[in-house]
């Protein structure tokens, strides 16, 4: 990370720790300012995974509600920047809320269409939506990045047609009817591609599932 990038981030986070302290003391104005400062960052993070604006806004509000309910558990990890720790804490909760939403969509679609293997479902189920202990934030953040990287790598290894339907179906949450209309391909054909894609993903991710479970 460059010095310029680090300085820009420091400027972006400056003062968050003081606002958080006042918020924890019951200062409503501090919360309003904290929301004003953090919501653009959290919104951009969520929109990177969620294309639907209304859904993204719901997840943004859910993030702040979950953070409010767990606010007494916030603490700056030893050696961490107090201002940055606030942003990382909210970012972790936003990420977990987003993962939980995507996991629910995937589970609902998989149950309805009976296309996903147990290994793949278990892997996504291992990405639990929990409120992180602040001492573990950095380690947890890196672990989740590693998991996401494995999933992206596995998706990239699918044949193009399988990858296309799995991405539209699983990541974007579209129905087979919507995908059929978008691609001009019959639903039956898409279901076959999805089934083969999920089976291949289960095979590629199966060996990693045990590592995720042991690290959770």
Long-range contacts (C-beta under 8 A, 24 or more apart in sequence): 9-84, 10-81, 10-83, 10-84, 12-41, 12-87, 13-81, 13-83, 13-84, 13-86, 13-87, 14-83, 15-83, 16-82, 16-83, 16-84, 16-86, 16-87, 17-76, 17-82, 17-83, 17-85, 17-86, 19-86, 20-74, 20-86, 23-71, 24-71, 24-72, 24-74, 34-86, 35-64, 38-86, 38-87, 38-90, 39-64, 41-87, 41-90, 41-91, 42-90, 42-91, 42-94, 45-91, 45-94, 45-95, 45-98, 46-94, 46-97, 46-98, 49-98, 49-102, 49-171, 50-98, 50-101, 50-102, 51-172, 55-101, 59-94, 59-97, 59-98, 59-101, 60-94, 62-97, 63-90, 63-93, 63-94, 63-97, 64-90, 66-93, 66-97, 66-131, 67-93, 70-131, 73-131, 73-133, 73-134, 74-134, 75-134, 75-135, 76-134, 77-134, 77-135, 77-137, 77-138, 78-135, 80-137, 80-138, 85-134, 85-137, 88-137, 88-138, 88-141, 89-132, 89-134, 89-137, 91-141, 92-132, 92-137, 92-140, 92-141, 93-131, 93-132, 95-144, 96-128, 96-129, 96-130, 96-131, 96-132, 97-129, 99-127, 99-129, 99-144, 100-129, 102-170, 102-171, 102-173, 103-127, 105-170, 105-173, 106-170, 106-173, 109-169, 109-170, 109-173, 109-175, 110-198, 113-176, 113-191, 113-194, 115-191, 115-194, 115-195, 115-198, 116-198, 116-202, 117-198, 117-199, 117-201, 117-202, 118-202, 119-202, 119-203, 119-205, 119-206, 119-209, 120-198, 120-201, 120-202, 120-205, 122-209, 122-213, 123-151, 123-205, 123-208, 123-209, 123-212, 126-209, 126-212, 126-213, 126-216, 127-212, 128-216, 143-215, 147-212, 150-205, 150-208, 151-205, 154-201, 154-204, 154-205, 155-201, 157-200, 157-204, 158-197, 158-200, 158-201, 159-197, 161-193, 162-193, 162-194, 162-196, 162-197, 162-200, 163-197, 165-190, 165-193, 165-194, 165-197, 166-194, 166-197, 166-198, 166-201, 169-194
